[in-house]
Amino acid sequence: MNGPASRPPWSVELHGPGRVGRALLDLLPPHGIAVAAVCGRADDRPETDPTTRRIFVDATSPRYDGAEAERWVTRLATVLTEGTPVVTCNKAPLAIGWDRLSLAARRGRTTLSCSATVGGGTPILLATRRLHRSQGVVRVDASLSGTLSYLCDRVTEGATLSQAKDEAIASGVAEPDPSLDLDGTDSVAKAVILHNLLYAPRWVETLRDSRPRLHLDEEGIRTTARAGPPVRAVATITPGQVGIALGSFPEAAPLRSIRAPAVVRVTLRSGLSSTLGGPGAGAEATAGALLGDLLELTDPLGPGIGGAIA
Ligand SMILES: NC(=O)c1ccc[n+]([C@@H]2O[C@H](COP(=O)([O-])OP(=O)(O)OC[C@H]3O[C@@H](n4cnc5c(N)ncnc54)[C@H](OP(=O)(O)O)[C@@H]3O)[C@@H](O)[C@H]2O)c1
């Protein structure tokens, strides 16, 4: 009889050996998860080894627009269709290609695990999805960008936007090029993933060129703060709709000491709400979330939900 114990062991094929990828490589040895290949941009298709089962880990840079973005969605879809599970911290393909990827995973009878794309060190997707399945989630309000939270706090304290931006980059809270954070793309991408995890296949959102853009300005932040700090870029998710706007978000107040916090307020069908928050980003926290998905997947008792969308 062929039980799970007789199947070949899992091994990781890591794509994108950057900050998160390297942090993940450090976490794997104590868990006995082997690394089959580490692939940079130039390594197109590593050789396969029939003695192991591959897990494709996507820790590559996010591409939201253009040919490279499309090419990467196609690459992931092909991998899934071939039956290889994907574990990812890269928001972009999920935000622009949810339908194609979930269909590919179904065709390949495999999974796409994405806990690391939203919330980093805080299992926002897992908890929210569970709440939706058991109690029904009718709305989520979420502050999902550590960079925007930092800017809102510093401008509320009196800094100019430009000073706050420079500080955020110098201290590593923001990327050297924070444009995808500043115009809300990163937050909306996370909101799209959260939306689809809850409401697909009935409602599927896609991040398009015409996506809602956030327009940050000092006056807007300070005016909003008068309604009560902290001000946050709040993504709002309801079935069939994702938006983003500056708002007063009191739920974020207890987490202001955390460097890059993620906070979600989940409104249940009953009218009650539930709030979840914690560290939302950073290479180590994100690598930890990838490891969590890998452990679910490689568990000899079988995969749990792991943020899987299919
Ligand atoms: N850092 C965080 O706190 C954090 C949090 C949540 C999610 N994420 C997501 O995690 C992913 C990795 O982030 P990171 O901070 O590690 O970024 P990073 O340091 O810039 O690393 C990205 C790596 O991906 C490589 N790469 C780009 N395109 C590739 C391709 N087609 N095939 C193989 N490798 C490719 C890059 O190579 P080159 O150097 O040649 O470009 C680089 O080594 C991103 O999608 C990011 O949005 C990061």
The ligand as an SDF file (V2000), in Angstrom:
LIG
                    3D

 48 52  0  0  0  0  0  0  0  0999 V2000
   11.0370   42.7020    2.7310 N   0  0  0  0  0  0  0  0  0  0  0  0
    9.8430   42.6780    3.3090 C   0  0  0  0  0  0  0  0  0  0  0  0
    9.6550   43.1240    4.4400 O   0  0  0  0  0  0  0  0  0  0  0  0
    8.6750   42.0600    2.6100 C   0  0  0  0  0  0  0  0  0  0  0  0
    7.4500   41.9170    3.2880 C   0  0  0  0  0  0  0  0  0  0  0  0
    6.3730   41.2890    2.6620 C   0  0  0  0  0  0  0  0  0  0  0  0
    6.5060   40.8590    1.3420 C   0  0  0  0  0  0  0  0  0  0  0  0
    7.6840   41.0670    0.7080 N   0  0  0  0  0  0  0  0  0  0  0  0
    7.7730   40.6070   -0.6720 C   0  0  0  0  0  0  0  0  0  0  0  0
    8.7260   39.5660   -0.7300 O   0  0  0  0  0  0  0  0  0  0  0  0
    9.3860   39.5880   -1.9910 C   0  0  0  0  0  0  0  0  0  0  0  0
   10.8870   39.6670   -1.7480 C   0  0  0  0  0  0  0  0  0  0  0  0
   11.1690   40.8420   -1.0060 O   0  0  0  0  0  0  0  0  0  0  0  0
   12.6640   41.2230   -0.6360 P   0  0  0  0  0  0  0  0  0  0  0  0
   12.5600   42.2870    0.3970 O   0  0  0  0  0  0  0  0  0  0  0  0
   13.4700   40.0050   -0.3620 O   0  0  0  0  0  0  0  0  0  0  0  0
   13.1430   41.8730   -2.0180 O   0  0  0  0  0  0  0  0  0  0  0  0
   14.6310   41.9520   -2.5990 P   0  0  0  0  0  0  0  0  0  0  0  0
   15.6230   42.0060   -1.4940 O   0  0  0  0  0  0  0  0  0  0  0  0
   14.6130   43.0460   -3.6060 O   0  0  0  0  0  0  0  0  0  0  0  0
   14.8070   40.5420   -3.3320 O   0  0  0  0  0  0  0  0  0  0  0  0
   14.1170   40.1770   -4.4830 C   0  0  0  0  0  0  0  0  0  0  0  0
   14.9950   39.2060   -5.2220 C   0  0  0  0  0  0  0  0  0  0  0  0
   14.2540   38.6750   -6.3260 O   0  0  0  0  0  0  0  0  0  0  0  0
   15.1390   38.6080   -7.4370 C   0  0  0  0  0  0  0  0  0  0  0  0
   14.3520   38.5060   -8.6590 N   0  0  0  0  0  0  0  0  0  0  0  0
   13.6410   39.4640   -9.2890 C   0  0  0  0  0  0  0  0  0  0  0  0
   12.9990   38.9500  -10.3630 N   0  0  0  0  0  0  0  0  0  0  0  0
   13.3230   37.6400  -10.3960 C   0  0  0  0  0  0  0  0  0  0  0  0
   12.9790   36.5620  -11.2610 C   0  0  0  0  0  0  0  0  0  0  0  0
   12.1610   36.7290  -12.3070 N   0  0  0  0  0  0  0  0  0  0  0  0
   13.4880   35.3170  -10.9920 N   0  0  0  0  0  0  0  0  0  0  0  0
   14.2990   35.1170   -9.9290 C   0  0  0  0  0  0  0  0  0  0  0  0
   14.6670   36.1080   -9.0790 N   0  0  0  0  0  0  0  0  0  0  0  0
   14.1840   37.3430   -9.3070 C   0  0  0  0  0  0  0  0  0  0  0  0
   15.9510   39.8700   -7.3040 C   0  0  0  0  0  0  0  0  0  0  0  0
   17.1060   39.7880   -8.1030 O   0  0  0  0  0  0  0  0  0  0  0  0
   17.8280   41.1540   -8.6390 P   0  0  0  0  0  0  0  0  0  0  0  0
   18.6040   41.6230   -7.4660 O   0  0  0  0  0  0  0  0  0  0  0  0
   18.6400   40.6620   -9.7820 O   0  0  0  0  0  0  0  0  0  0  0  0
   16.7450   42.1030   -9.0500 O   0  0  0  0  0  0  0  0  0  0  0  0
   16.2660   39.8180   -5.7970 C   0  0  0  0  0  0  0  0  0  0  0  0
   17.3300   38.9370   -5.5220 O   0  0  0  0  0  0  0  0  0  0  0  0
    8.8170   40.7870   -2.7520 C   0  0  0  0  0  0  0  0  0  0  0  0
    7.7960   40.3690   -3.6070 O   0  0  0  0  0  0  0  0  0  0  0  0
    8.2700   41.6720   -1.6380 C   0  0  0  0  0  0  0  0  0  0  0  0
    7.2200   42.5030   -2.0580 O   0  0  0  0  0  0  0  0  0  0  0  0
    8.7600   41.6270    1.2940 C   0  0  0  0  0  0  0  0  0  0  0  0
  1  2  1  0
  2  3  2  0
  2  4  1  0
  4  5  1  0
  4 48  2  0
  5  6  2  0
  6  7  1  0
  7  8  2  0
  8  9  1  0
  8 48  1  0
  9 10  1  0
  9 46  1  0
 10 11  1  0
 11 12  1  0
 11 44  1  0
 12 13  1  0
 13 14  1  0
 14 15  2  0
 14 16  1  0
 14 17  1  0
 17 18  1  0
 18 19  2  0
 18 20  1  0
 18 21  1  0
 21 22  1  0
 22 23  1  0
 23 24  1  0
 23 42  1  0
 24 25  1  0
 25 26  1  0
 25 36  1  0
 26 27  1  0
 26 35  1  0
 27 28  2  0
 28 29  1  0
 29 30  1  0
 29 35  2  0
 30 31  1  0
 30 32  2  0
 32 33  1  0
 33 34  2  0
 34 35  1  0
 36 37  1  0
 36 42  1  0
 37 38  1  0
 38 39  2  0
 38 40  1  0
 38 41  1  0
 42 43  1  0
 44 45  1  0
 44 46  1  0
 46 47  1  0
M  CHG  2   8   1  16  -1
M  END
$$$$
